Amino acid sequence: MPYIAPAPLVVCVASFLPGAPGATPASAQYPQAIEIARTPDGRPVLVHRYGPAATAGTPAVLVVAGADGRFRSAVEIARALGARFAEAAREDAADTASRRIPEGTAVYILAVLNPDHTAWRTAPGTPGVDWGRAPGVDDADRDGRTGEDGGADLDGDGFITQMRVRDPDPRYGLDTGWVIDPDDARRMRRADPARGETGTHALLIESTDQDGDGRFAEDGIAGAAGGGIDLDLNFPALWPEFIDGAGPAPLSRPETRGLAEWLLTRPEIVALVVLGRHDSIVNVPVPGRFDATGRVPLGIEEGDRALYERVSRRFRDLTGRTSSEAPDDAGSLARWSYAHLGLPTFAVRTAPQPTAAADGRTEAPGPGPATGDPPAPAADSGPPRTGGPPARRGRGGAAPAGAARTAPAAEGDDAAWLRMSDERGGAGFIPWRAFQHPRLGAVEIGGFTPGFRYALSADEQASLTDHLEQTIIDLLRDLPRLVFDVRAVTREASGLWRIHVRLENAGRMATATAMLEKTRRLPPLVASIGVPPDRIVAGTPLIRWSTLAPGESVTGTWLIRAEDGASIDITLRSVVSGDQTRTIRLEESRP
């Protein structure tokens, strides 16, 4: 994918941003707001910039949150990071030197990629529900109507949870393979034939059959399908075409398209941190695995392993995390930014992590709540699916060396989540209560409290914010740092000069990832000398280097014809770090 020259952007200092001083004059250090897209409902998608004045050649890290509306802690953490970076930039800030953005670098923060969902969720009368897509309608059941049969708060408790139905009417064709766990009546699990069990219940999303087709919550917002687009399934890399919520085409939403187009014009962004449902920072992706074409990586390139392992090791040391749930990242921002843009991308799952059973195993959950249709493929998106499909492991995901045997519980491991709810005074579960359903008759409504499995506690959120702040600063300190010098100027004869230049990467990160070298998205590093080509006796007008490893240095030489005493400009061009020019004077050598 070729480099696209930056398009003009309207940049304004936004006094309403977190940490921005209300009446303070515009300052290069305070957050700047850049609008990269407008949602279908007309809301701006804003990137906030923290650091020096926006100029070419300021390497930066981009933080993105809010693609999946269920992970609200991700948004709060991103906003808190912005407030901290803005405060640390103030001249009168005390005790913030260690938190300041390193000189010559910048941070971009996109705290809410999905503002239409935020507006929908916070509108008066909207019930609480574990549903995080960008609102929209689709005819999932192909009946000529759109969005007519989504989830519904039938019992009026302010939440859309679940219904369990004992021996439902056979005409609805519901999956009755569920039983109430005799050890904990709150928990539904799949019947186990090995124990001689036979299913007694169906498990559904709280809803009613509004279109009278005998199915429930099969088409609409907060239902099992047909309600909106999951922005973290809408990016091109490994786009899951046939999964509900992926959209009619990659980048079909203005939010995802706007972010993709903006990133293509910002070569100075050299790393991403994505907050939400995925993980590639605790679970280092497996290197060297590719899709059927052999071109799209399912993990990472072997040449990028050392970088990912170093960042992972630091993060695990900071947080104490040794493992994390890692859902399939097909179609996600994190997968696309690495596989297509070649950017090192570190996804951080911002959700609670209850431990699994004492023996280190999680029970294999069964299919999701019945709608009368075959179970949809799991995409870790949509309403709560008690005992639903196991979250698919990230492509190429693997626990790092030394990880504990007991992993965090997957979303479907209800026993672990119930234990966590009990530890928190029962706040995570709404008890089952009898309800007379207009079509199904006697049912019970209850289940996990919406948000419980996605929202960090205040202490967890503050702690993760601290650790992410340090992780981002460490990344900025590790960024490639190019040192370009003219090492020698030698007079070979009257009007004939030999010039030696040297380029070194003094950072801890390569100037290009192995994936970026493969995509060839950005031009190489180029050194040029300011004389006409016909005056170059030996050497090429442009000296090119593809990438420099950390600490690596390279040299280049020209033999030119020029007048003694002339001034010559030698320029290093980098779309990431900006141009560097050195002016030399051709002076006669002395013994």
HUUR-V397299 format. One record per pair of residues at least 24 apart in sequence whose C-alpha atoms are under 8 Angstrom apart, sorted by the first residue. I is the first residue (numbers start at 1). GAP is how many residues later the second one is. D is the distance in Angstrom with one decimal. If there is no record, write none. Layout:
[[I & GAP & D] [I & GAP & D]]
This chain:
[[1 & 339 & 7.7] [1 & 340 & 7.8] [1 & 518 & 6.4] [1 & 519 & 6.7] [1 & 520 & 4.8] [2 & 518 & 7.0] [2 & 519 & 4.7] [2 & 520 & 6.5] [3 & 261 & 7.0] [3 & 262 & 7.5] [3 & 264 & 7.9] [3 & 518 & 5.4] [3 & 519 & 5.2] [3 & 520 & 7.2] [4 & 260 & 6.2] [4 & 261 & 5.6] [5 & 260 & 5.8] [6 & 259 & 4.4] [6 & 260 & 6.5] [7 & 258 & 6.7] [9 & 25 & 7.4] [10 & 24 & 6.8] [10 & 25 & 7.9] [18 & 61 & 6.5] [18 & 62 & 7.5] [18 & 64 & 6.2] [18 & 65 & 4.8] [18 & 68 & 7.7] [19 & 63 & 6.9] [19 & 64 & 4.1] [19 & 65 & 7.0] [19 & 66 & 8.0] [19 & 67 & 5.3] [19 & 68 & 6.0] [20 & 63 & 7.5] [20 & 66 & 6.4] [20 & 67 & 7.9] [28 & 24 & 5.5] [28 & 25 & 4.6] [28 & 26 & 7.8] [29 & 24 & 7.0] [29 & 57 & 7.3] [29 & 60 & 5.9] [29 & 61 & 7.5] [30 & 56 & 5.7] [30 & 59 & 7.1] [30 & 60 & 7.9] [31 & 51 & 8.0] [31 & 55 & 6.5] [36 & 222 & 5.5] [36 & 223 & 6.4] [36 & 226 & 6.5] [37 & 217 & 6.2] [37 & 218 & 5.9] [37 & 221 & 4.9] [37 & 222 & 7.3] [38 & 216 & 6.5] [38 & 217 & 6.9] [39 & 76 & 7.6] [39 & 77 & 6.8] [39 & 214 & 7.9] [39 & 215 & 5.9] [39 & 216 & 6.1] [40 & 214 & 7.3] [41 & 75 & 6.8] [43 & 72 & 6.8] [43 & 73 & 7.0] [44 & 71 & 7.8] [45 & 65 & 7.9] [45 & 67 & 7.1] [45 & 68 & 6.3] [45 & 69 & 7.8] [45 & 70 & 7.1] [45 & 210 & 6.9] [46 & 64 & 6.2] [46 & 65 & 7.9] [46 & 66 & 7.7] [47 & 61 & 6.4] [47 & 62 & 5.6] [47 & 63 & 4.5] [47 & 64 & 7.5] [48 & 34 & 7.9] [48 & 60 & 5.5] [48 & 61 & 5.1] [48 & 62 & 6.3] [49 & 57 & 7.2] [49 & 58 & 5.9] [49 & 59 & 4.5] [49 & 60 & 6.4] [50 & 32 & 7.6] [50 & 35 & 6.7] [50 & 36 & 6.7] [50 & 56 & 5.8] [50 & 57 & 5.1] [50 & 58 & 6.2] [51 & 38 & 7.6] [51 & 50 & 6.6] [51 & 54 & 6.7] [51 & 55 & 4.5] [51 & 56 & 6.4] [52 & 52 & 7.2] [52 & 53 & 7.3] [52 & 54 & 6.6] [56 & 212 & 7.4] [56 & 519 & 7.6] [56 & 520 & 7.8] [56 & 521 & 7.5] [56 & 522 & 5.6] [57 & 211 & 6.1] [57 & 517 & 7.5] [57 & 518 & 6.5] [57 & 519 & 5.4] [57 & 520 & 3.9] [57 & 521 & 3.4] [57 & 522 & 7.1] [58 & 46 & 5.9] [58 & 47 & 5.3] [58 & 48 & 6.6] [58 & 210 & 6.1] [58 & 518 & 7.2] [58 & 519 & 5.8] [58 & 520 & 7.0] [59 & 45 & 7.2] [59 & 46 & 5.1] [59 & 47 & 6.4] [59 & 209 & 4.7] [59 & 210 & 5.8] [59 & 211 & 6.4] [59 & 420 & 7.5] [59 & 517 & 6.1] [59 & 518 & 5.8] [60 & 45 & 5.5] [60 & 46 & 4.5] [60 & 47 & 5.3] [60 & 48 & 7.0] [60 & 208 & 6.0] [60 & 209 & 4.7] [60 & 210 & 6.0] [60 & 211 & 7.2] [60 & 416 & 7.1] [61 & 45 & 6.7] [61 & 46 & 5.1] [61 & 47 & 6.3] [61 & 208 & 5.7] [61 & 209 & 6.1] [61 & 210 & 5.0] [61 & 211 & 5.7] [61 & 212 & 7.5] [61 & 411 & 7.4] [61 & 414 & 7.7] [61 & 415 & 6.9] [62 & 45 & 5.9] [62 & 46 & 4.6] [62 & 47 & 5.8] [62 & 48 & 7.6] [62 & 207 & 6.6] [62 & 209 & 6.4] [62 & 210 & 4.8] [62 & 211 & 6.3] [63 & 44 & 7.6] [63 & 45 & 6.1] [63 & 46 & 4.7] [63 & 47 & 6.1] [63 & 48 & 7.6] [63 & 209 & 5.9] [63 & 210 & 4.7] [63 & 211 & 5.8] [63 & 212 & 7.5] [64 & 45 & 6.0] [64 & 46 & 4.7] [64 & 47 & 5.9] [64 & 48 & 7.6] [64 & 49 & 7.3] [64 & 208 & 7.6] [64 & 209 & 6.4] [64 & 210 & 4.9] [64 & 211 & 6.2] [65 & 45 & 6.3] [65 & 46 & 4.9] [65 & 47 & 5.7] [65 & 48 & 6.4] [65 & 209 & 6.1] [65 & 210 & 4.9] [65 & 211 & 6.3] [66 & 45 & 6.1] [66 & 46 & 4.4] [66 & 47 & 5.0] [66 & 48 & 5.7] [66 & 209 & 7.5] [66 & 210 & 6.9] [67 & 45 & 6.9] [67 & 46 & 5.1] [67 & 47 & 5.3] [67 & 66 & 7.9] [67 & 163 & 7.8] [67 & 164 & 5.6] [67 & 165 & 6.1] [67 & 209 & 7.3] [68 & 46 & 7.3] [68 & 64 & 4.8] [68 & 65 & 6.1] [68 & 162 & 7.0] [68 & 163 & 6.9] [68 & 164 & 6.9] [68 & 208 & 6.7] [68 & 209 & 7.4] [69 & 45 & 7.0] [69 & 48 & 6.3] [69 & 49 & 6.9] [69 & 62 & 7.0] [69 & 63 & 3.8] [69 & 64 & 6.3] [70 & 60 & 6.0] [70 & 61 & 6.0] [70 & 62 & 4.7] [70 & 381 & 6.7] [70 & 384 & 6.3] [71 & 61 & 7.8] [71 & 205 & 5.7] [71 & 206 & 7.0] [71 & 279 & 6.7] [71 & 280 & 6.9] [71 & 383 & 5.4] [71 & 384 & 6.4] [72 & 382 & 7.4] [72 & 383 & 6.4] [73 & 277 & 6.4] [73 & 278 & 7.4] [73 & 381 & 7.7] [73 & 382 & 5.7] [73 & 383 & 6.1] [73 & 388 & 6.8] [74 & 37 & 7.9] [74 & 201 & 5.4] [74 & 202 & 5.6] [74 & 276 & 5.7] [75 & 36 & 5.3] [75 & 37 & 6.2] [75 & 200 & 8.0] [76 & 35 & 7.9] [77 & 384 & 6.9] [77 & 385 & 7.8] [77 & 387 & 7.8] [77 & 388 & 5.6] [78 & 31 & 6.9] [78 & 32 & 7.6] [78 & 33 & 5.2] [78 & 197 & 8.0] [79 & 32 & 6.1] [80 & 385 & 7.2] [81 & 384 & 6.8] [81 & 388 & 6.5] [82 & 27 & 6.9] [99 & 370 & 7.7] [99 & 371 & 7.5] [99 & 374 & 7.2] [100 & 373 & 7.9] [101 & 372 & 6.5] [101 & 375 & 7.5] [102 & 371 & 7.3] [102 & 374 & 6.6] [102 & 375 & 6.5] [105 & 371 & 6.6] [106 & 370 & 7.9] [113 & 142 & 6.5] [114 & 117 & 7.7] [114 & 141 & 7.1] [126 & 32 & 7.8] [127 & 26 & 6.8] [127 & 31 & 4.8] [127 & 32 & 4.9] [127 & 33 & 6.4] [128 & 30 & 6.1] [128 & 31 & 4.5] [128 & 32 & 6.2] [128 & 322 & 5.8] [128 & 323 & 7.9] [129 & 30 & 5.9] [129 & 31 & 5.2] [129 & 32 & 6.9] [129 & 93 & 7.0] [129 & 254 & 6.6] [129 & 255 & 7.8] [129 & 321 & 4.9] [129 & 322 & 7.2] [130 & 92 & 7.6] [130 & 252 & 6.6] [130 & 253 & 4.6] [130 & 254 & 5.6] [130 & 320 & 5.1] [130 & 321 & 6.1] [131 & 91 & 5.6] [131 & 250 & 7.1] [131 & 251 & 4.7] [131 & 252 & 4.8] [131 & 253 & 7.8] [132 & 98 & 7.3] [132 & 249 & 7.0] [132 & 250 & 6.5] [133 & 94 & 7.7] [133 & 95 & 5.7] [133 & 96 & 5.4] [133 & 97 & 4.6] [133 & 98 & 6.7] [133 & 112 & 7.8] [133 & 248 & 7.6] [133 & 249 & 7.3] [134 & 94 & 5.3] [134 & 95 & 5.2] [134 & 96 & 6.2] [134 & 97 & 6.8] [135 & 86 & 7.1] [135 & 92 & 6.6] [135 & 93 & 4.4] [135 & 94 & 6.8] [136 & 85 & 7.6] [136 & 91 & 5.8] [136 & 92 & 3.9] [136 & 93 & 6.8] [137 & 83 & 6.5] [137 & 84 & 7.4] [137 & 89 & 6.2] [137 & 90 & 5.2] [137 & 91 & 5.5] [138 & 81 & 7.3] [138 & 82 & 7.3] [138 & 88 & 4.8] [138 & 89 & 6.3] [138 & 90 & 7.1] [139 & 80 & 6.6] [139 & 87 & 6.1] [140 & 78 & 7.0] [140 & 79 & 5.3] [140 & 80 & 7.9] [140 & 85 & 6.2] [140 & 86 & 4.6] [141 & 77 & 6.7] [141 & 78 & 6.2] [141 & 85 & 7.8] [146 & 73 & 7.0] [146 & 74 & 7.1] [146 & 80 & 7.7] [147 & 72 & 5.2] [147 & 73 & 3.7] [147 & 74 & 6.5] [147 & 79 & 6.4] [147 & 80 & 6.3] [148 & 62 & 6.8] [148 & 63 & 6.8] [148 & 71 & 6.2] [148 & 72 & 5.7] [149 & 58 & 7.7] [149 & 59 & 7.3] [149 & 60 & 6.5] [149 & 61 & 5.6] [149 & 62 & 6.6] [149 & 67 & 6.8] [149 & 68 & 5.1] [149 & 69 & 6.1] [149 & 70 & 4.9] [149 & 71 & 5.2] [149 & 72 & 8.0] [149 & 74 & 7.3] [150 & 57 & 6.8] [150 & 66 & 7.7] [150 & 67 & 4.4] [150 & 68 & 6.4] [150 & 69 & 5.4] [150 & 70 & 3.8] [150 & 71 & 5.0] [150 & 72 & 5.6] [150 & 73 & 4.2] [150 & 74 & 7.5] [150 & 75 & 8.0] [150 & 77 & 7.4] [151 & 54 & 6.5] [151 & 55 & 5.8] [151 & 56 & 4.8] [151 & 57 & 7.7] [151 & 66 & 5.3] [151 & 69 & 7.1] [151 & 70 & 6.6] [151 & 71 & 4.8] [151 & 72 & 4.6] [152 & 54 & 5.9] [152 & 55 & 4.6] [152 & 56 & 7.0] [152 & 70 & 7.9] [153 & 53 & 6.7] [153 & 54 & 7.0] [154 & 52 & 6.9] [154 & 53 & 6.7] [154 & 54 & 7.9] [155 & 280 & 7.3] [155 & 290 & 7.7] [159 & 290 & 7.7] [159 & 291 & 7.0] [160 & 45 & 7.6] [160 & 46 & 5.8] [160 & 290 & 7.6] [161 & 44 & 6.3] [161 & 45 & 5.5] [161 & 223 & 7.1] [161 & 284 & 7.0] [161 & 285 & 5.8] [161 & 286 & 5.8] [161 & 287 & 7.0] [161 & 288 & 7.3] [161 & 289 & 7.2] [162 & 41 & 7.1] [162 & 42 & 5.6] [162 & 43 & 4.4] [162 & 44 & 4.5] [162 & 222 & 7.8] [162 & 283 & 5.6] [162 & 284 & 5.5] [162 & 285 & 5.9] [163 & 40 & 5.8] [163 & 41 & 5.2] [163 & 42 & 6.0] [163 & 43 & 5.3] [163 & 280 & 6.4] [163 & 281 & 5.5] [163 & 282 & 4.5] [163 & 283 & 6.5] [164 & 37 & 6.3] [164 & 38 & 5.7] [164 & 39 & 4.6] [164 & 40 & 6.4] [164 & 279 & 5.9] [164 & 280 & 5.4] [164 & 281 & 6.6] [165 & 36 & 5.2] [165 & 37 & 5.1] [165 & 38 & 6.5] [165 & 275 & 7.7] [165 & 277 & 7.3] [165 & 278 & 4.9] [165 & 279 & 6.7] [166 & 34 & 5.8] [166 & 35 & 4.4] [166 & 36 & 6.5] [166 & 277 & 7.1] [167 & 33 & 5.9] [167 & 34 & 5.8] [167 & 35 & 7.4] [168 & 33 & 7.4] [168 & 34 & 7.1] [168 & 272 & 6.7] [169 & 271 & 7.2] [171 & 43 & 7.7] [172 & 42 & 5.3] [172 & 43 & 6.8] [172 & 200 & 6.5] [173 & 199 & 5.5] [174 & 28 & 6.2] [174 & 196 & 5.8] [174 & 197 & 6.7] [174 & 198 & 5.1] [175 & 26 & 7.9] [175 & 27 & 5.5] [175 & 28 & 7.6] [175 & 195 & 5.6] [175 & 197 & 7.4] [176 & 24 & 5.8] [176 & 25 & 4.8] [176 & 26 & 4.4] [176 & 27 & 7.6] [177 & 24 & 6.4] [177 & 25 & 6.7] [178 & 24 & 6.1] [178 & 25 & 7.2] [186 & 245 & 7.1] [186 & 246 & 7.1] [186 & 261 & 7.6] [187 & 227 & 6.8] [187 & 228 & 7.3] [188 & 198 & 7.3] [188 & 199 & 6.9] [189 & 176 & 7.2] [189 & 177 & 7.5] [189 & 198 & 6.1] [190 & 175 & 7.1] [190 & 176 & 5.9] [190 & 197 & 7.6] [202 & 167 & 7.5] [202 & 168 & 6.7] [203 & 165 & 7.9] [203 & 166 & 4.9] [203 & 167 & 5.9] [204 & 165 & 4.3] [204 & 166 & 5.2] [204 & 167 & 6.6] [205 & 164 & 6.3] [205 & 165 & 7.9] [205 & 178 & 7.6] [205 & 179 & 7.7] [205 & 180 & 7.8] [206 & 239 & 7.1] [208 & 229 & 7.8] [208 & 230 & 7.5] [208 & 231 & 7.4] [209 & 230 & 7.4] [214 & 158 & 7.3] [215 & 156 & 5.2] [215 & 157 & 5.2] [215 & 158 & 7.5] [216 & 154 & 7.9] [216 & 155 & 4.9] [216 & 156 & 7.2] [217 & 154 & 6.5] [218 & 153 & 5.9] [218 & 155 & 7.9] [222 & 160 & 6.6] [222 & 161 & 5.8] [223 & 159 & 7.2] [223 & 160 & 6.5] [224 & 147 & 7.6] [224 & 158 & 6.5] [224 & 159 & 6.8] [225 & 157 & 7.8] [229 & 24 & 7.9] [230 & 151 & 7.1] [231 & 24 & 7.9] [231 & 25 & 6.6] [231 & 101 & 7.6] [232 & 97 & 8.0] [232 & 99 & 6.2] [232 & 100 & 4.3] [232 & 101 & 6.0] [233 & 96 & 7.9] [233 & 97 & 6.7] [233 & 98 & 4.2] [233 & 99 & 5.1] [234 & 97 & 5.4] [234 & 98 & 6.6] [235 & 96 & 4.6] [235 & 97 & 5.5] [235 & 98 & 6.0] [235 & 101 & 6.3] [236 & 95 & 5.8] [236 & 96 & 8.0] [236 & 100 & 6.3] [237 & 59 & 7.7] [237 & 93 & 6.6] [237 & 94 & 5.4] [237 & 95 & 7.3] [237 & 98 & 6.2] [237 & 99 & 4.7] [237 & 102 & 6.7] [237 & 103 & 7.0] [238 & 58 & 7.8] [238 & 92 & 5.0] [238 & 93 & 5.5] [239 & 91 & 5.8] [239 & 92 & 4.2] [239 & 93 & 7.9] [240 & 90 & 6.3] [240 & 91 & 6.1] [243 & 133 & 7.5] [243 & 134 & 6.5] [243 & 136 & 7.4] [244 & 132 & 7.6] [246 & 85 & 7.6] [250 & 81 & 8.0] [267 & 255 & 7.5] [267 & 308 & 6.1] [267 & 309 & 5.4] [268 & 307 & 6.7] [268 & 308 & 4.2] [268 & 309 & 6.6] [269 & 307 & 7.4] [270 & 73 & 6.0] [270 & 74 & 7.3] [270 & 209 & 7.8] [270 & 306 & 7.5] [271 & 72 & 5.4] [271 & 73 & 5.1] [271 & 74 & 5.9] [272 & 65 & 7.9] [272 & 71 & 7.0] [272 & 72 & 6.4] [272 & 73 & 4.6] [272 & 74 & 6.2] [273 & 72 & 5.8] [273 & 73 & 4.9] [273 & 74 & 5.8] [273 & 75 & 7.3] [273 & 199 & 8.0] [274 & 59 & 7.9] [274 & 60 & 6.6] [274 & 71 & 7.3] [274 & 72 & 6.2] [274 & 73 & 4.6] [274 & 74 & 6.1] [275 & 72 & 6.0] [275 & 73 & 5.0] [275 & 74 & 6.1] [275 & 75 & 6.3] [276 & 71 & 7.5] [276 & 72 & 6.4] [276 & 73 & 5.1] [276 & 74 & 5.3] [276 & 75 & 7.8] [277 & 49 & 7.7] [277 & 50 & 7.3] [277 & 71 & 7.4] [277 & 72 & 4.9] [277 & 73 & 6.6] [277 & 74 & 7.5] [278 & 47 & 7.7] [278 & 48 & 5.4] [278 & 49 & 5.9] [278 & 50 & 7.7] [278 & 51 & 6.7] [278 & 69 & 5.6] [278 & 70 & 6.2] [278 & 71 & 5.2] [278 & 116 & 7.8] [279 & 45 & 7.0] [279 & 46 & 7.1] [279 & 47 & 5.1] [279 & 48 & 7.6] [279 & 67 & 7.3] [279 & 68 & 4.6] [279 & 69 & 4.9] [279 & 70 & 5.3] [279 & 115 & 7.7] [280 & 46 & 7.5] [280 & 65 & 7.8] [280 & 66 & 5.4] [280 & 67 & 4.9] [280 & 68 & 6.7] [280 & 117 & 7.3] [281 & 27 & 7.3] [281 & 30 & 7.1] [281 & 31 & 5.0] [281 & 34 & 7.3] [281 & 65 & 5.3] [281 & 66 & 5.9] [281 & 67 & 6.2] [282 & 30 & 5.6] [282 & 33 & 7.4] [282 & 34 & 6.5] [282 & 39 & 7.1] [282 & 40 & 6.7] [282 & 41 & 5.9] [282 & 42 & 6.3] [282 & 66 & 7.8] [282 & 117 & 7.1] [282 & 118 & 6.9] [283 & 29 & 7.8] [283 & 40 & 6.6] [283 & 41 & 6.8] [283 & 43 & 7.5] [283 & 114 & 5.8] [283 & 115 & 5.2] [283 & 116 & 4.7] [283 & 117 & 5.7] [284 & 24 & 6.4] [284 & 25 & 6.5] [284 & 28 & 6.9] [284 & 113 & 6.4] [284 & 114 & 6.0] [284 & 115 & 6.7] [284 & 116 & 6.1] [285 & 110 & 7.6] [285 & 111 & 5.1] [285 & 112 & 4.6] [285 & 113 & 6.0] [286 & 110 & 4.7] [286 & 111 & 5.9] [286 & 112 & 6.3] [287 & 109 & 7.4] [289 & 107 & 7.1] [296 & 43 & 6.4] [297 & 42 & 6.3] [298 & 97 & 5.3] [298 & 98 & 5.5] [299 & 96 & 6.1] [299 & 97 & 4.5] [299 & 98 & 7.0] [300 & 96 & 8.0] [300 & 215 & 7.7] [301 & 213 & 6.2] [301 & 214 & 6.2] [302 & 212 & 7.7] [303 & 210 & 7.4] [303 & 211 & 5.3] [304 & 209 & 6.2] [304 & 210 & 5.9] [304 & 211 & 7.7] [307 & 202 & 7.2] [308 & 36 & 7.9] [311 & 160 & 7.8] [311 & 164 & 8.0] [314 & 157 & 7.6] [315 & 152 & 7.3] [315 & 156 & 6.6] [318 & 149 & 6.1] [319 & 145 & 7.3] [319 & 148 & 6.5] [322 & 77 & 7.8] [322 & 78 & 7.5] [322 & 80 & 7.6] [322 & 81 & 4.8] [322 & 82 & 6.0] [323 & 76 & 6.0] [323 & 77 & 7.6] [323 & 80 & 6.1] [323 & 81 & 7.1] [323 & 84 & 5.9] [323 & 85 & 6.8] [324 & 25 & 7.5] [324 & 29 & 7.6] [324 & 75 & 8.0] [324 & 83 & 7.0] [324 & 84 & 6.0] [325 & 24 & 7.7] [325 & 68 & 7.6] [325 & 83 & 6.5] [325 & 84 & 7.5] [325 & 85 & 6.3] [326 & 65 & 7.9] [326 & 66 & 7.5] [326 & 67 & 5.3] [326 & 68 & 5.0] [326 & 71 & 7.0] [327 & 52 & 7.8] [327 & 53 & 6.7] [327 & 64 & 5.4] [327 & 65 & 4.9] [327 & 66 & 4.7] [327 & 67 & 4.8] [328 & 51 & 7.2] [328 & 63 & 7.4] [328 & 64 & 5.0] [328 & 65 & 5.1] [328 & 66 & 3.9] [328 & 67 & 5.8] [329 & 65 & 5.6] [329 & 66 & 6.6] [330 & 65 & 7.6] [338 & 177 & 7.2] [339 & 176 & 6.8] [340 & 179 & 6.9] [341 & 174 & 8.0] [341 & 175 & 6.5] [341 & 178 & 7.1] [341 & 180 & 6.7] [342 & 170 & 8.0] [342 & 171 & 6.3] [342 & 172 & 7.6] [342 & 173 & 4.7] [342 & 174 & 3.9] [342 & 175 & 7.6] [342 & 177 & 6.8] [342 & 179 & 7.8] [343 & 170 & 7.0] [343 & 172 & 7.7] [343 & 173 & 6.8] [344 & 169 & 7.1] [350 & 104 & 7.4] [350 & 105 & 7.8] [350 & 106 & 7.2] [351 & 102 & 6.8] [351 & 103 & 4.7] [351 & 104 & 5.8] [351 & 105 & 5.6] [352 & 101 & 6.4] [352 & 102 & 6.3] [352 & 103 & 6.7] [352 & 104 & 5.5] [352 & 105 & 8.0] [353 & 55 & 5.3] [353 & 56 & 6.6] [354 & 54 & 5.6] [354 & 55 & 5.7] [354 & 62 & 6.1] [354 & 63 & 6.3] [354 & 66 & 6.2] [355 & 51 & 6.9] [355 & 52 & 6.3] [355 & 53 & 4.5] [355 & 54 & 5.3] [355 & 61 & 6.4] [356 & 50 & 6.4] [356 & 51 & 6.2] [356 & 52 & 5.6] [356 & 53 & 4.5] [356 & 54 & 7.9] [356 & 57 & 7.5] [356 & 60 & 5.5] [357 & 49 & 7.7] [357 & 59 & 6.8] [358 & 48 & 7.3] [359 & 47 & 7.2] [360 & 45 & 5.9] [360 & 46 & 4.0] [360 & 47 & 6.4] [361 & 45 & 7.0] [361 & 46 & 7.7] [362 & 47 & 6.4] [362 & 48 & 7.3] [362 & 51 & 6.2] [363 & 50 & 6.2] [364 & 26 & 7.0] [364 & 48 & 8.0] [364 & 49 & 7.6] [365 & 24 & 6.1] [365 & 25 & 6.1] [365 & 47 & 5.9] [365 & 48 & 6.8] [366 & 24 & 7.6] [384 & 64 & 7.7] [384 & 66 & 7.7] [385 & 27 & 7.2] [386 & 26 & 6.1] [386 & 28 & 6.9] [386 & 61 & 7.6] [387 & 25 & 4.9] [387 & 26 & 6.8] [387 & 27 & 6.6] [388 & 24 & 5.7] [411 & 42 & 7.2] [417 & 36 & 7.6] [427 & 25 & 7.9] [428 & 24 & 5.3] [428 & 25 & 7.9] [477 & 30 & 7.7] [478 & 29 & 5.5] [478 & 30 & 4.6] [478 & 31 & 5.7] [479 & 28 & 5.6] [479 & 29 & 6.3] [479 & 30 & 5.3] [479 & 31 & 7.9] [480 & 25 & 6.1] [480 & 26 & 6.7] [480 & 27 & 4.3] [480 & 28 & 6.4] [480 & 29 & 5.2] [480 & 30 & 6.0] [480 & 31 & 5.4] [480 & 70 & 7.4] [481 & 24 & 5.4] [481 & 25 & 5.1] [481 & 26 & 4.8] [481 & 96 & 7.8] [482 & 24 & 6.2] [482 & 25 & 7.6] [482 & 95 & 7.6] [484 & 88 & 7.3] [484 & 96 & 7.4] [485 & 97 & 7.3] [486 & 96 & 7.3] [486 & 98 & 8.0] [489 & 97 & 7.3] [490 & 98 & 7.9] [490 & 99 & 6.4] [491 & 96 & 7.7] [491 & 97 & 6.0] [491 & 98 & 5.8] [494 & 70 & 7.2] [495 & 66 & 5.4] [495 & 67 & 5.1] [495 & 68 & 5.1] [495 & 69 & 5.7] [496 & 63 & 7.1] [496 & 64 & 5.8] [496 & 65 & 4.7] [496 & 66 & 6.3] [497 & 62 & 5.6] [497 & 63 & 5.4] [497 & 64 & 6.4] [497 & 65 & 7.2] [497 & 89 & 7.6] [498 & 59 & 7.1] [498 & 60 & 5.7] [498 & 61 & 4.4] [498 & 62 & 6.4] [499 & 58 & 5.6] [499 & 59 & 5.3] [499 & 60 & 6.4] [499 & 61 & 8.0] [500 & 55 & 7.1] [500 & 56 & 5.8] [500 & 57 & 4.6] [500 & 58 & 6.8] [501 & 54 & 5.6] [501 & 55 & 5.3] [501 & 56 & 6.4] [502 & 51 & 6.9] [502 & 52 & 5.8] [502 & 53 & 4.4] [502 & 54 & 6.5] [503 & 50 & 5.5] [503 & 51 & 5.3] [503 & 52 & 6.2] [504 & 44 & 7.7] [504 & 47 & 6.6] [504 & 48 & 5.8] [504 & 49 & 4.1] [504 & 50 & 6.5] [505 & 43 & 6.2] [505 & 44 & 6.9] [505 & 45 & 5.7] [505 & 46 & 5.3] [505 & 47 & 5.7] [505 & 48 & 6.4] [506 & 44 & 6.4] [506 & 45 & 5.3] [506 & 46 & 7.7] [507 & 43 & 5.7] [507 & 44 & 6.8] [508 & 42 & 4.9] [508 & 43 & 7.3] [509 & 40 & 6.9] [509 & 41 & 5.4] [510 & 37 & 6.9] [510 & 38 & 5.6] [510 & 39 & 4.4] [510 & 40 & 5.2] [511 & 36 & 5.4] [511 & 37 & 5.4] [511 & 38 & 6.7] [511 & 39 & 7.9] [512 & 34 & 8.0] [512 & 35 & 5.6] [512 & 36 & 7.4] [517 & 29 & 7.4] [517 & 30 & 7.7] [522 & 53 & 7.5] [523 & 51 & 8.0] [523 & 52 & 7.5] [524 & 50 & 7.4] [525 & 47 & 7.1] [525 & 48 & 5.9] [525 & 49 & 5.4] [526 & 46 & 5.6] [526 & 47 & 5.2] [526 & 48 & 7.0] [527 & 43 & 7.1] [527 & 44 & 5.5] [527 & 45 & 4.4] [527 & 46 & 6.3] [528 & 42 & 5.8] [528 & 43 & 5.4] [528 & 44 & 6.6] [529 & 39 & 7.3] [529 & 40 & 6.2] [529 & 41 & 4.6] [529 & 42 & 6.5] [530 & 38 & 5.8] [530 & 39 & 5.1] [530 & 40 & 6.1] [530 & 41 & 8.0] [531 & 37 & 7.3] [535 & 25 & 5.6] [535 & 26 & 5.2] [535 & 27 & 7.4] [536 & 24 & 4.5] [536 & 25 & 6.5] [537 & 24 & 7.0] [564 & 24 & 6.8]]
